[in-house]
């Protein structure tokens, strides 16, 4: 198999927002109830066809307890896209995404696609349409390239969010 290109995606956010779970759901279509906190970084990849072109997509999962801008900048250098996670229903986690976004954009080009994912939607009771609109409004106001609600546990919204990120990268 020949790959047209490689895409580098960095996955960041506070500890316990489900970064590793999201990647494992997307790549392996699996969910594990108990994870050890990611220390440093983890690397995974998946072969993906986007609009008839085959890409090898590399996912860099950065530990959420280390909010050191130098670490974030080092790993995000030469990346094509960034996924910033917050936890559904956790307003502080949502606000913290702005710091993560600032850190990653300071030393990267302006074409870097950055999406916001509110993960763990399975923990929210009922449909919560107001909450979905709140996340979309927050993302628009703060310059994210999209906002999505996902559940790594159930798989809800995961493929939609990542496909949107890939399309944004290709458009840029």
C-alpha positions in Angstrom: 0.0 0.0 0.0 1.3 3.4 -0.8 0.2 6.4 1.2 -0.4 9.7 -0.4 0.5 11.5 2.8 0.9 11.3 6.5 -1.2 13.4 8.9 -0.1 14.2 12.4 -2.8 14.8 14.9 -2.1 15.9 18.5 -4.7 15.1 21.2 -4.6 17.3 24.3 -6.8 18.4 27.2 -7.1 18.1 31.0 -6.4 14.8 32.7 -9.4 12.4 32.7 -11.2 13.9 29.7 -10.9 10.6 27.8 -8.2 11.3 25.3 -6.8 7.8 25.2 -10.3 6.3 25.2 -11.3 8.5 22.2 -8.3 7.4 20.2 -8.8 3.7 21.1 -12.5 4.0 20.1 -11.5 5.5 16.8 -8.6 3.2 15.9 -9.7 -0.1 17.5 -13.4 0.5 18.1 -12.9 -0.6 21.7 -13.5 0.9 25.1 -11.8 -0.1 28.3 -13.4 1.1 31.6 -10.1 1.6 33.4 -7.0 3.4 32.1 -3.9 4.4 33.7 -3.1 8.1 33.3 -1.0 8.8 30.2 2.4 10.0 31.3 4.3 11.9 28.6 2.8 10.8 25.4 1.4 7.8 23.5 1.4 7.2 19.8 -1.1 5.4 17.6 -1.8 5.4 13.9 -4.6 4.4 11.5 -4.8 4.1 7.7 -7.7 6.3 6.6 -9.2 7.0 3.1 -10.3 10.6 2.8 -12.0 11.7 -0.4 -10.3 8.9 -2.4 -6.8 9.6 -1.0 -5.2 7.2 1.5 -3.5 8.8 4.6 -1.6 7.3 7.4 -2.9 9.3 10.4 -0.6 9.5 13.4 -2.3 10.4 16.7 -0.1 11.8 19.5 -1.9 11.5 22.8 -0.4 13.9 25.4 -0.8 13.4 29.1 -3.3 15.9 30.5 -1.6 16.4 33.9 1.3 18.2 32.1 0.1 21.6 31.0 3.7 22.7 30.2 3.5 24.8 27.1 7.0 23.7 26.0 5.9 20.0 26.0 2.7 20.8 24.1 4.6 22.9 21.6 7.3 20.3 21.1 4.8 17.5 20.3 2.5 19.8 18.2 5.3 21.0 15.9 4.7 20.0 12.3 1.2 18.7 13.2 -1.7 19.1 10.8 -4.5 19.1 13.4 -5.2 19.3 17.1 -8.1 17.8 19.1 -8.7 19.5 22.4 -10.9 17.6 24.8 -13.1 18.7 27.7 -15.4 16.7 29.8 -19.2 17.0 29.3 -20.9 19.0 31.9 -17.6 20.3 33.5 -17.4 24.1 32.9 -13.8 24.3 34.3 -12.7 21.7 31.8 -14.3 23.7 29.0 -12.6 26.9 30.1 -9.3 25.1 30.3 -9.5 24.3 26.6 -8.6 27.9 25.9 -5.3 27.6 27.7 -4.5 24.4 25.8 -5.5 26.1 22.5 -3.3 29.2 23.2 -0.3 26.9 24.1 -0.6 24.9 20.9 -1.1 27.8 18.6 1.7 30.0 19.8 4.4 28.2 17.9 2.5 26.7 15.1 1.3 27.9 11.7 -2.1 29.5 11.2 -3.3 26.6 9.0 -3.4 24.3 12.1 -6.9 22.9 12.3 -8.1 22.8 15.9 -11.4 21.2 17.0 -13.1 21.1 20.4 -14.5 17.8 21.6 -16.8 17.6 24.6 -16.3 13.9 25.5 -18.2 11.6 27.9 -21.6 12.7 26.6 -22.9 9.4 27.9 -22.8 10.9 31.4 -25.3 13.6 30.6 -28.9 12.8 31.4 -31.4 13.4 28.6 -30.8 15.1 25.2 -29.4 18.4 26.5 -29.8 20.4 23.3 -28.9 23.6 25.2 -25.6 22.1 26.1 -24.8 21.2 22.6 -25.5 24.7 21.4 -23.4 26.1 24.3 -20.4 24.1 23.1 -20.8 25.2 19.5 -21.2 28.8 20.5 -18.1 28.6 22.7 -16.1 27.1 19.9 -17.2 29.7 17.4 -16.5 32.6 19.8 -13.0 31.2 20.5 -11.9 30.4 17.0 -12.1 26.6 17.0 -12.6 24.9 13.6 -15.5 22.9 15.0 -17.1 21.5 18.1 -18.4 18.1 18.7 -20.0 16.1 21.5 -18.7 12.5 21.7 -18.8 9.4 23.9 -15.7 7.3 23.7 -17.6 4.7 25.7 -20.5 4.3 23.3 -18.8 5.6 20.1 -21.3 8.4 19.7 -20.0 11.2 17.5 -16.4 10.0 17.4 -16.2 9.2 13.6 -18.1 12.4 12.7 -15.7 14.6 14.8 -12.5 13.1 13.3 -13.8 13.1 9.7 -14.7 16.8 10.1 -11.1 17.4 11.4 -9.6 15.5 8.4 -11.8 17.5 6.0 -10.7 20.8 7.6 -7.1 19.8 7.3 -7.4 18.9 3.6 -9.3 22.2 2.9 -6.5 24.2 4.5 
